[in-house]
Amino acid sequence: MIGRMFTVGGLTLLSRLTGFARDIILAAVLGAGPVAEGGLPVSEKLSSDVISLPMHAYLDEPTQERVIKAVRDALQA
């Protein structure tokens, strides 16, 4: 059983490494393609306007206040 696990694990690793090598070669040959900067203007615009805020059930009040202050400061700048 252990031998089979190593066989599957080894073959999976080999598959990942060869896939990675293939991707590097394709990127070198084909270049960045249509996804290069300027290729997706709407997505690039949206990505510059996104804000990520910490939100979870265990966010204590001092941390909440710090986040609120940071957002207010950023909006006033």
PDB file of N, CA, C and O in Angstrom:
ATOM      1  N   MET A   1       0.818  -1.191   0.000  1.00  0.00           N
ATOM      2  CA  MET A   1       0.000   0.000   0.000  1.00  0.00           C
ATOM      3  C   MET A   1       0.871   1.268   0.000  1.00  0.00           C
ATOM      4  O   MET A   1       0.594   2.225  -0.724  1.00  0.00           O
ATOM      5  N   ILE A   2       1.912   1.256   0.814  1.00  0.00           N
ATOM      6  CA  ILE A   2       2.819   2.401   0.872  1.00  0.00           C
ATOM      7  C   ILE A   2       3.492   2.607  -0.481  1.00  0.00           C
ATOM      8  O   ILE A   2       3.669   3.737  -0.934  1.00  0.00           O
ATOM      9  N   GLY A   3       3.863   1.499  -1.117  1.00  0.00           N
ATOM     10  CA  GLY A   3       4.499   1.583  -2.433  1.00  0.00           C
ATOM     11  C   GLY A   3       3.584   2.231  -3.462  1.00  0.00           C
ATOM     12  O   GLY A   3       4.033   3.028  -4.286  1.00  0.00           O
ATOM     13  N   ARG A   4       2.304   1.890  -3.411  1.00  0.00           N
ATOM     14  CA  ARG A   4       1.342   2.491  -4.340  1.00  0.00           C
ATOM     15  C   ARG A   4       1.184   3.984  -4.084  1.00  0.00           C
ATOM     16  O   ARG A   4       1.062   4.779  -5.016  1.00  0.00           O
ATOM     17  N   MET A   5       1.189   4.355  -2.792  1.00  0.00           N
ATOM     18  CA  MET A   5       1.080   5.789  -2.456  1.00  0.00           C
ATOM     19  C   MET A   5       2.270   6.557  -3.031  1.00  0.00           C
ATOM     20  O   MET A   5       2.102   7.642  -3.587  1.00  0.00           O
ATOM     21  N   PHE A   6       3.471   5.993  -2.896  1.00  0.00           N
ATOM     22  CA  PHE A   6       4.654   6.660  -3.443  1.00  0.00           C
ATOM     23  C   PHE A   6       4.607   6.703  -4.964  1.00  0.00           C
ATOM     24  O   PHE A   6       5.058   7.675  -5.571  1.00  0.00           O
ATOM     25  N   THR A   7       4.066   5.663  -5.583  1.00  0.00           N
ATOM     26  CA  THR A   7       3.945   5.649  -7.039  1.00  0.00           C
ATOM     27  C   THR A   7       3.003   6.745  -7.504  1.00  0.00           C
ATOM     28  O   THR A   7       3.337   7.513  -8.406  1.00  0.00           O
ATOM     29  N   VAL A   8       1.831   6.823  -6.895  1.00  0.00           N
ATOM     30  CA  VAL A   8       0.854   7.847  -7.272  1.00  0.00           C
ATOM     31  C   VAL A   8       1.404   9.238  -6.964  1.00  0.00           C
ATOM     32  O   VAL A   8       1.291  10.150  -7.783  1.00  0.00           O
ATOM     33  N   GLY A   9       1.995   9.396  -5.789  1.00  0.00           N
ATOM     34  CA  GLY A   9       2.568  10.694  -5.412  1.00  0.00           C
ATOM     35  C   GLY A   9       3.687  11.110  -6.347  1.00  0.00           C
ATOM     36  O   GLY A   9       3.769  12.271  -6.748  1.00  0.00           O
ATOM     37  N   GLY A  10       4.547  10.168  -6.695  1.00  0.00           N
ATOM     38  CA  GLY A  10       5.656  10.466  -7.598  1.00  0.00           C
ATOM     39  C   GLY A  10       5.185  10.835  -8.990  1.00  0.00           C
ATOM     40  O   GLY A  10       5.700  11.768  -9.606  1.00  0.00           O
ATOM     41  N   LEU A  11       4.195  10.092  -9.482  1.00  0.00           N
ATOM     42  CA  LEU A  11       3.666  10.396 -10.812  1.00  0.00           C
ATOM     43  C   LEU A  11       2.926  11.735 -10.816  1.00  0.00           C
ATOM     44  O   LEU A  11       2.981  12.471 -11.801  1.00  0.00           O
ATOM     45  N   THR A  12       2.238  12.050  -9.723  1.00  0.00           N
ATOM     46  CA  THR A  12       1.562  13.346  -9.624  1.00  0.00           C
ATOM     47  C   THR A  12       2.586  14.475  -9.634  1.00  0.00           C
ATOM     48  O   THR A  12       2.399  15.478 -10.322  1.00  0.00           O
ATOM     49  N   LEU A  13       3.667  14.314  -8.873  1.00  0.00           N
ATOM     50  CA  LEU A  13       4.728  15.322  -8.856  1.00  0.00           C
ATOM     51  C   LEU A  13       5.339  15.480 -10.241  1.00  0.00           C
ATOM     52  O   LEU A  13       5.569  16.604 -10.688  1.00  0.00           O
ATOM     53  N   LEU A  14       5.602  14.389 -10.918  1.00  0.00           N
ATOM     54  CA  LEU A  14       6.160  14.443 -12.266  1.00  0.00           C
ATOM     55  C   LEU A  14       5.216  15.177 -13.215  1.00  0.00           C
ATOM     56  O   LEU A  14       5.655  15.988 -14.030  1.00  0.00           O
ATOM     57  N   SER A  15       3.926  14.893 -13.107  1.00  0.00           N
ATOM     58  CA  SER A  15       2.928  15.556 -13.944  1.00  0.00           C
ATOM     59  C   SER A  15       2.918  17.061 -13.680  1.00  0.00           C
ATOM     60  O   SER A  15       2.861  17.853 -14.621  1.00  0.00           O
ATOM     61  N   ARG A  16       2.972  17.459 -12.416  1.00  0.00           N
ATOM     62  CA  ARG A  16       2.969  18.892 -12.074  1.00  0.00           C
ATOM     63  C   ARG A  16       4.220  19.588 -12.603  1.00  0.00           C
ATOM     64  O   ARG A  16       4.142  20.697 -13.132  1.00  0.00           O
ATOM     65  N   LEU A  17       5.362  18.940 -12.462  1.00  0.00           N
ATOM     66  CA  LEU A  17       6.616  19.545 -12.924  1.00  0.00           C
ATOM     67  C   LEU A  17       6.645  19.680 -14.443  1.00  0.00           C
ATOM     68  O   LEU A  17       7.085  20.705 -14.965  1.00  0.00           O
ATOM     69  N   THR A  18       6.181  18.660 -15.154  1.00  0.00           N
ATOM     70  CA  THR A  18       6.177  18.761 -16.613  1.00  0.00           C
ATOM     71  C   THR A  18       5.151  19.791 -17.086  1.00  0.00           C
ATOM     72  O   THR A  18       5.384  20.481 -18.078  1.00  0.00           O
ATOM     73  N   GLY A  19       4.019  19.903 -16.389  1.00  0.00           N
ATOM     74  CA  GLY A  19       3.035  20.930 -16.732  1.00  0.00           C
ATOM     75  C   GLY A  19       3.591  22.324 -16.505  1.00  0.00           C
ATOM     76  O   GLY A  19       3.356  23.233 -17.301  1.00  0.00           O
ATOM     77  N   PHE A  20       4.329  22.489 -15.413  1.00  0.00           N
ATOM     78  CA  PHE A  20       4.950  23.777 -15.121  1.00  0.00           C
ATOM     79  C   PHE A  20       5.981  24.133 -16.190  1.00  0.00           C
ATOM     80  O   PHE A  20       6.034  25.272 -16.655  1.00  0.00           O
ATOM     81  N   ALA A  21       6.791  23.163 -16.572  1.00  0.00           N
ATOM     82  CA  ALA A  21       7.791  23.393 -17.620  1.00  0.00           C
ATOM     83  C   ALA A  21       7.105  23.751 -18.937  1.00  0.00           C
ATOM     84  O   ALA A  21       7.556  24.649 -19.647  1.00  0.00           O
ATOM     85  N   ARG A  22       6.011  23.048 -19.268  1.00  0.00           N
ATOM     86  CA  ARG A  22       5.253  23.353 -20.485  1.00  0.00           C
ATOM     87  C   ARG A  22       4.740  24.791 -20.457  1.00  0.00           C
ATOM     88  O   ARG A  22       4.835  25.504 -21.456  1.00  0.00           O
ATOM     89  N   ASP A  23       4.199  25.214 -19.322  1.00  0.00           N
ATOM     90  CA  ASP A  23       3.672  26.576 -19.208  1.00  0.00           C
ATOM     91  C   ASP A  23       4.767  27.623 -19.376  1.00  0.00           C
ATOM     92  O   ASP A  23       4.544  28.654 -20.010  1.00  0.00           O
ATOM     93  N   ILE A  24       5.937  27.372 -18.818  1.00  0.00           N
ATOM     94  CA  ILE A  24       7.055  28.304 -18.960  1.00  0.00           C
ATOM     95  C   ILE A  24       7.478  28.399 -20.432  1.00  0.00           C
ATOM     96  O   ILE A  24       7.722  29.492 -20.941  1.00  0.00           O
ATOM     97  N   ILE A  25       7.561  27.266 -21.100  1.00  0.00           N
ATOM     98  CA  ILE A  25       7.965  27.257 -22.514  1.00  0.00           C
ATOM     99  C   ILE A  25       6.917  27.979 -23.368  1.00  0.00           C
ATOM    100  O   ILE A  25       7.275  28.787 -24.226  1.00  0.00           O
ATOM    101  N   LEU A  26       5.632  27.699 -23.145  1.00  0.00           N
ATOM    102  CA  LEU A  26       4.584  28.375 -23.909  1.00  0.00           C
ATOM    103  C   LEU A  26       4.593  29.883 -23.674  1.00  0.00           C
ATOM    104  O   LEU A  26       4.402  30.656 -24.613  1.00  0.00           O
ATOM    105  N   ALA A  27       4.814  30.304 -22.438  1.00  0.00           N
ATOM    106  CA  ALA A  27       4.869  31.738 -22.151  1.00  0.00           C
ATOM    107  C   ALA A  27       6.054  32.383 -22.856  1.00  0.00           C
ATOM    108  O   ALA A  27       5.948  33.506 -23.349  1.00  0.00           O
ATOM    109  N   ALA A  28       7.190  31.674 -22.907  1.00  0.00           N
ATOM    110  CA  ALA A  28       8.368  32.222 -23.575  1.00  0.00           C
ATOM    111  C   ALA A  28       8.154  32.304 -25.082  1.00  0.00           C
ATOM    112  O   ALA A  28       8.584  33.268 -25.716  1.00  0.00           O
ATOM    113  N   VAL A  29       7.501  31.314 -25.656  1.00  0.00           N
ATOM    114  CA  VAL A  29       7.287  31.274 -27.098  1.00  0.00           C
ATOM    115  C   VAL A  29       6.180  32.237 -27.526  1.00  0.00           C
ATOM    116  O   VAL A  29       6.340  32.991 -28.486  1.00  0.00           O
ATOM    117  N   LEU A  30       5.070  32.205 -26.816  1.00  0.00           N
ATOM    118  CA  LEU A  30       3.910  32.992 -27.224  1.00  0.00           C
ATOM    119  C   LEU A  30       3.870  34.388 -26.620  1.00  0.00           C
ATOM    120  O   LEU A  30       3.138  35.250 -27.106  1.00  0.00           O
ATOM    121  N   GLY A  31       4.631  34.617 -25.587  1.00  0.00           N
ATOM    122  CA  GLY A  31       4.579  35.915 -24.918  1.00  0.00           C
ATOM    123  C   GLY A  31       3.359  35.980 -24.008  1.00  0.00           C
ATOM    124  O   GLY A  31       2.696  34.973 -23.759  1.00  0.00           O
ATOM    125  N   ALA A  32       3.082  37.163 -23.526  1.00  0.00           N
ATOM    126  CA  ALA A  32       1.988  37.319 -22.570  1.00  0.00           C
ATOM    127  C   ALA A  32       0.633  37.226 -23.248  1.00  0.00           C
ATOM    128  O   ALA A  32      -0.344  36.879 -22.585  1.00  0.00           O
ATOM    129  N   GLY A  33       0.527  37.515 -24.519  1.00  0.00           N
ATOM    130  CA  GLY A  33      -0.732  37.400 -25.241  1.00  0.00           C
ATOM    131  C   GLY A  33      -1.722  38.501 -24.891  1.00  0.00           C
ATOM    132  O   GLY A  33      -1.328  39.579 -24.447  1.00  0.00           O
ATOM    133  N   PRO A  34      -3.011  38.228 -25.092  1.00  0.00           N
ATOM    134  CA  PRO A  34      -4.028  39.258 -24.901  1.00  0.00           C
ATOM    135  C   PRO A  34      -4.267  39.634 -23.442  1.00  0.00           C
ATOM    136  O   PRO A  34      -5.036  40.553 -23.161  1.00  0.00           O
ATOM    137  N   VAL A  35      -3.625  38.943 -22.517  1.00  0.00           N
ATOM    138  CA  VAL A  35      -3.825  39.241 -21.108  1.00  0.00           C
ATOM    139  C   VAL A  35      -2.761  40.219 -20.609  1.00  0.00           C
ATOM    140  O   VAL A  35      -2.734  40.550 -19.424  1.00  0.00           O
ATOM    141  N   ALA A  36      -1.894  40.676 -21.493  1.00  0.00           N
ATOM    142  CA  ALA A  36      -0.880  41.643 -21.101  1.00  0.00           C
ATOM    143  C   ALA A  36      -1.550  42.938 -20.681  1.00  0.00           C
ATOM    144  O   ALA A  36      -2.728  43.159 -20.964  1.00  0.00           O
ATOM    145  N   GLU A  37      -0.806  43.780 -20.015  1.00  0.00           N
ATOM    146  CA  GLU A  37      -1.347  45.048 -19.537  1.00  0.00           C
ATOM    147  C   GLU A  37      -2.003  45.806 -20.684  1.00  0.00           C
ATOM    148  O   GLU A  37      -1.403  45.978 -21.745  1.00  0.00           O
ATOM    149  N   GLY A  38      -3.214  46.250 -20.473  1.00  0.00           N
ATOM    150  CA  GLY A  38      -3.964  46.939 -21.509  1.00  0.00           C
ATOM    151  C   GLY A  38      -4.858  46.007 -22.305  1.00  0.00           C
ATOM    152  O   GLY A  38      -5.669  46.472 -23.106  1.00  0.00           O
ATOM    153  N   GLY A  39      -4.729  44.701 -22.103  1.00  0.00           N
ATOM    154  CA  GLY A  39      -5.519  43.737 -22.844  1.00  0.00           C
ATOM    155  C   GLY A  39      -6.917  43.547 -22.280  1.00  0.00           C
ATOM    156  O   GLY A  39      -7.831  43.143 -22.999  1.00  0.00           O
ATOM    157  N   LEU A  40      -7.084  43.838 -21.002  1.00  0.00           N
ATOM    158  CA  LEU A  40      -8.392  43.695 -20.350  1.00  0.00           C
ATOM    159  C   LEU A  40      -8.706  44.986 -19.591  1.00  0.00           C
ATOM    160  O   LEU A  40      -8.657  44.998 -18.361  1.00  0.00           O
ATOM    161  N   PRO A  41      -9.025  46.067 -20.297  1.00  0.00           N
ATOM    162  CA  PRO A  41      -9.152  47.371 -19.645  1.00  0.00           C
ATOM    163  C   PRO A  41     -10.225  47.443 -18.564  1.00  0.00           C
ATOM    164  O   PRO A  41     -10.015  48.098 -17.544  1.00  0.00           O
ATOM    165  N   VAL A  42     -11.359  46.792 -18.758  1.00  0.00           N
ATOM    166  CA  VAL A  42     -12.420  46.854 -17.747  1.00  0.00           C
ATOM    167  C   VAL A  42     -11.976  46.144 -16.471  1.00  0.00           C
ATOM    168  O   VAL A  42     -12.158  46.666 -15.372  1.00  0.00           O
ATOM    169  N   SER A  43     -11.399  44.966 -16.615  1.00  0.00           N
ATOM    170  CA  SER A  43     -10.925  44.216 -15.453  1.00  0.00           C
ATOM    171  C   SER A  43      -9.814  44.971 -14.728  1.00  0.00           C
ATOM    172  O   SER A  43      -9.781  44.998 -13.498  1.00  0.00           O
ATOM    173  N   GLU A  44      -8.908  45.581 -15.486  1.00  0.00           N
ATOM    174  CA  GLU A  44      -7.826  46.329 -14.860  1.00  0.00           C
ATOM    175  C   GLU A  44      -8.364  47.539 -14.103  1.00  0.00           C
ATOM    176  O   GLU A  44      -7.872  47.858 -13.021  1.00  0.00           O
ATOM    177  N   LYS A  45      -9.357  48.209 -14.652  1.00  0.00           N
ATOM    178  CA  LYS A  45      -9.964  49.356 -13.973  1.00  0.00           C
ATOM    179  C   LYS A  45     -10.644  48.904 -12.686  1.00  0.00           C
ATOM    180  O   LYS A  45     -10.469  49.520 -11.635  1.00  0.00           O
ATOM    181  N   LEU A  46     -11.420  47.830 -12.773  1.00  0.00           N
ATOM    182  CA  LEU A  46     -12.110  47.335 -11.588  1.00  0.00           C
ATOM    183  C   LEU A  46     -11.134  46.882 -10.507  1.00  0.00           C
ATOM    184  O   LEU A  46     -11.371  47.107  -9.320  1.00  0.00           O
ATOM    185  N   SER A  47     -10.042  46.246 -10.913  1.00  0.00           N
ATOM    186  CA  SER A  47      -9.087  45.756  -9.920  1.00  0.00           C
ATOM    187  C   SER A  47      -8.407  46.888  -9.171  1.00  0.00           C
ATOM    188  O   SER A  47      -7.950  46.692  -8.045  1.00  0.00           O
ATOM    189  N   SER A  48      -8.330  48.075  -9.775  1.00  0.00           N
ATOM    190  CA  SER A  48      -7.706  49.199  -9.071  1.00  0.00           C
ATOM    191  C   SER A  48      -8.696  49.878  -8.127  1.00  0.00           C
ATOM    192  O   SER A  48      -8.294  50.681  -7.286  1.00  0.00           O
ATOM    193  N   ASP A  49      -9.987  49.565  -8.257  1.00  0.00           N
ATOM    194  CA  ASP A  49     -11.009  50.189  -7.422  1.00  0.00           C
ATOM    195  C   ASP A  49     -11.514  49.286  -6.299  1.00  0.00           C
ATOM    196  O   ASP A  49     -12.393  49.691  -5.539  1.00  0.00           O
ATOM    197  N   VAL A  50     -10.989  48.094  -6.182  1.00  0.00           N
ATOM    198  CA  VAL A  50     -11.471  47.144  -5.192  1.00  0.00           C
ATOM    199  C   VAL A  50     -10.865  47.441  -3.829  1.00  0.00           C
ATOM    200  O   VAL A  50      -9.693  47.801  -3.724  1.00  0.00           O
ATOM    201  N   ILE A  51     -11.669  47.287  -2.794  1.00  0.00           N
ATOM    202  CA  ILE A  51     -11.168  47.433  -1.431  1.00  0.00           C
ATOM    203  C   ILE A  51     -11.516  46.169  -0.662  1.00  0.00           C
ATOM    204  O   ILE A  51     -12.644  45.681  -0.732  1.00  0.00           O
ATOM    205  N   SER A  52     -10.556  45.647   0.063  1.00  0.00           N
ATOM    206  CA  SER A  52     -10.783  44.456   0.881  1.00  0.00           C
ATOM    207  C   SER A  52     -10.754  44.858   2.342  1.00  0.00           C
ATOM    208  O   SER A  52      -9.778  45.433   2.824  1.00  0.00           O
ATOM    209  N   LEU A  53     -11.817  44.553   3.031  1.00  0.00           N
ATOM    210  CA  LEU A  53     -11.910  44.866   4.452  1.00  0.00           C
ATOM    211  C   LEU A  53     -11.986  43.581   5.251  1.00  0.00           C
ATOM    212  O   LEU A  53     -12.614  42.615   4.817  1.00  0.00           O
ATOM    213  N   PRO A  54     -11.346  43.558   6.430  1.00  0.00           N
ATOM    214  CA  PRO A  54     -11.447  42.362   7.268  1.00  0.00           C
ATOM    215  C   PRO A  54     -12.856  42.250   7.833  1.00  0.00           C
ATOM    216  O   PRO A  54     -13.370  43.192   8.437  1.00  0.00           O
ATOM    217  N   MET A  55     -13.469  41.106   7.636  1.00  0.00           N
ATOM    218  CA  MET A  55     -14.819  40.887   8.151  1.00  0.00           C
ATOM    219  C   MET A  55     -14.928  39.455   8.649  1.00  0.00           C
ATOM    220  O   MET A  55     -14.847  38.507   7.868  1.00  0.00           O
ATOM    221  N   HIS A  56     -15.110  39.309   9.942  1.00  0.00           N
ATOM    222  CA  HIS A  56     -15.365  37.987  10.513  1.00  0.00           C
ATOM    223  C   HIS A  56     -15.989  38.165  11.886  1.00  0.00           C
ATOM    224  O   HIS A  56     -15.991  39.266  12.437  1.00  0.00           O
ATOM    225  N   ALA A  57     -16.504  37.106  12.423  1.00  0.00           N
ATOM    226  CA  ALA A  57     -17.273  37.157  13.671  1.00  0.00           C
ATOM    227  C   ALA A  57     -16.421  37.519  14.888  1.00  0.00           C
ATOM    228  O   ALA A  57     -16.956  37.964  15.903  1.00  0.00           O
ATOM    229  N   TYR A  58     -15.120  37.335  14.798  1.00  0.00           N
ATOM    230  CA  TYR A  58     -14.256  37.561  15.961  1.00  0.00           C
ATOM    231  C   TYR A  58     -13.464  38.857  15.869  1.00  0.00           C
ATOM    232  O   TYR A  58     -12.443  39.001  16.541  1.00  0.00           O
ATOM    233  N   LEU A  59     -13.907  39.784  15.065  1.00  0.00           N
ATOM    234  CA  LEU A  59     -13.229  41.075  14.928  1.00  0.00           C
ATOM    235  C   LEU A  59     -13.563  41.915  16.160  1.00  0.00           C
ATOM    236  O   LEU A  59     -14.709  42.322  16.347  1.00  0.00           O
ATOM    237  N   ASP A  60     -12.563  42.172  16.994  1.00  0.00           N
ATOM    238  CA  ASP A  60     -12.849  42.911  18.229  1.00  0.00           C
ATOM    239  C   ASP A  60     -13.058  44.405  17.941  1.00  0.00           C
ATOM    240  O   ASP A  60     -12.716  44.898  16.867  1.00  0.00           O
ATOM    241  N   GLU A  61     -13.620  45.101  18.916  1.00  0.00           N
ATOM    242  CA  GLU A  61     -13.999  46.496  18.718  1.00  0.00           C
ATOM    243  C   GLU A  61     -12.812  47.419  18.423  1.00  0.00           C
ATOM    244  O   GLU A  61     -12.933  48.276  17.547  1.00  0.00           O
ATOM    245  N   PRO A  62     -11.666  47.287  19.114  1.00  0.00           N
ATOM    246  CA  PRO A  62     -10.527  48.154  18.762  1.00  0.00           C
ATOM    247  C   PRO A  62     -10.075  47.976  17.307  1.00  0.00           C
ATOM    248  O   PRO A  62      -9.702  48.945  16.646  1.00  0.00           O
ATOM    249  N   THR A  63     -10.110  46.749  16.819  1.00  0.00           N
ATOM    250  CA  THR A  63      -9.727  46.504  15.425  1.00  0.00           C
ATOM    251  C   THR A  63     -10.758  47.106  14.482  1.00  0.00           C
ATOM    252  O   THR A  63     -10.401  47.667  13.445  1.00  0.00           O
ATOM    253  N   GLN A  64     -12.037  46.993  14.835  1.00  0.00           N
ATOM    254  CA  GLN A  64     -13.090  47.606  14.028  1.00  0.00           C
ATOM    255  C   GLN A  64     -12.877  49.113  13.930  1.00  0.00           C
ATOM    256  O   GLN A  64     -12.989  49.694  12.850  1.00  0.00           O
ATOM    257  N   GLU A  65     -12.575  49.733  15.047  1.00  0.00           N
ATOM    258  CA  GLU A  65     -12.350  51.178  15.063  1.00  0.00           C
ATOM    259  C   GLU A  65     -11.137  51.560  14.212  1.00  0.00           C
ATOM    260  O   GLU A  65     -11.152  52.576  13.517  1.00  0.00           O
ATOM    261  N   ARG A  66     -10.087  50.736  14.274  1.00  0.00           N
ATOM    262  CA  ARG A  66      -8.888  51.007  13.476  1.00  0.00           C
ATOM    263  C   ARG A  66      -9.188  50.927  11.982  1.00  0.00           C
ATOM    264  O   ARG A  66      -8.695  51.739  11.198  1.00  0.00           O
ATOM    265  N   VAL A  67     -10.004  49.938  11.593  1.00  0.00           N
ATOM    266  CA  VAL A  67     -10.387  49.789  10.184  1.00  0.00           C
ATOM    267  C   VAL A  67     -11.243  50.977   9.749  1.00  0.00           C
ATOM    268  O   VAL A  67     -11.023  51.547   8.681  1.00  0.00           O
ATOM    269  N   ILE A  68     -12.213  51.345  10.574  1.00  0.00           N
ATOM    270  CA  ILE A  68     -13.081  52.485  10.262  1.00  0.00           C
ATOM    271  C   ILE A  68     -12.263  53.747  10.092  1.00  0.00           C
ATOM    272  O   ILE A  68     -12.495  54.515   9.159  1.00  0.00           O
ATOM    273  N   LYS A  69     -11.300  53.974  10.989  1.00  0.00           N
ATOM    274  CA  LYS A  69     -10.455  55.166  10.899  1.00  0.00           C
ATOM    275  C   LYS A  69      -9.627  55.143   9.616  1.00  0.00           C
ATOM    276  O   LYS A  69      -9.485  56.169   8.951  1.00  0.00           O
ATOM    277  N   ALA A  70      -9.081  53.977   9.266  1.00  0.00           N
ATOM    278  CA  ALA A  70      -8.266  53.881   8.055  1.00  0.00           C
ATOM    279  C   ALA A  70      -9.097  54.173   6.810  1.00  0.00           C
ATOM    280  O   ALA A  70      -8.627  54.841   5.890  1.00  0.00           O
ATOM    281  N   VAL A  71     -10.332  53.673   6.778  1.00  0.00           N
ATOM    282  CA  VAL A  71     -11.200  53.927   5.634  1.00  0.00           C
ATOM    283  C   VAL A  71     -11.552  55.406   5.545  1.00  0.00           C
ATOM    284  O   VAL A  71     -11.507  56.002   4.469  1.00  0.00           O
ATOM    285  N   ARG A  72     -11.904  55.993   6.689  1.00  0.00           N
ATOM    286  CA  ARG A  72     -12.235  57.431   6.699  1.00  0.00           C
ATOM    287  C   ARG A  72     -11.051  58.272   6.247  1.00  0.00           C
ATOM    288  O   ARG A  72     -11.212  59.200   5.455  1.00  0.00           O
ATOM    289  N   ASP A  73      -9.859  57.950   6.748  1.00  0.00           N
ATOM    290  CA  ASP A  73      -8.657  58.692   6.354  1.00  0.00           C
ATOM    291  C   ASP A  73      -8.393  58.563   4.860  1.00  0.00           C
ATOM    292  O   ASP A  73      -8.009  59.530   4.202  1.00  0.00           O
ATOM    293  N   ALA A  74      -8.602  57.355   4.327  1.00  0.00           N
ATOM    294  CA  ALA A  74      -8.361  57.148   2.894  1.00  0.00           C
ATOM    295  C   ALA A  74      -9.372  57.923   2.044  1.00  0.00           C
ATOM    296  O   ALA A  74      -9.021  58.457   0.992  1.00  0.00           O
ATOM    297  N   LEU A  75     -10.611  57.983   2.495  1.00  0.00           N
ATOM    298  CA  LEU A  75     -11.631  58.707   1.750  1.00  0.00           C
ATOM    299  C   LEU A  75     -11.427  60.227   1.784  1.00  0.00           C
ATOM    300  O   LEU A  75     -11.814  60.930   0.851  1.00  0.00           O
ATOM    301  N   GLN A  76     -10.821  60.723   2.860  1.00  0.00           N
ATOM    302  CA  GLN A  76     -10.578  62.153   2.987  1.00  0.00           C
ATOM    303  C   GLN A  76      -9.325  62.587   2.242  1.00  0.00           C
ATOM    304  O   GLN A  76      -9.154  63.771   1.952  1.00  0.00           O
ATOM    305  N   ALA A  77      -8.459  61.653   1.934  1.00  0.00           N
ATOM    306  CA  ALA A  77      -7.193  61.990   1.257  1.00  0.00           C
ATOM    307  C   ALA A  77      -7.406  62.332  -0.191  1.00  0.00           C
ATOM    308  O   ALA A  77      -6.448  62.638  -0.901  1.00  0.00           O
TER     309      ALA A  77
END
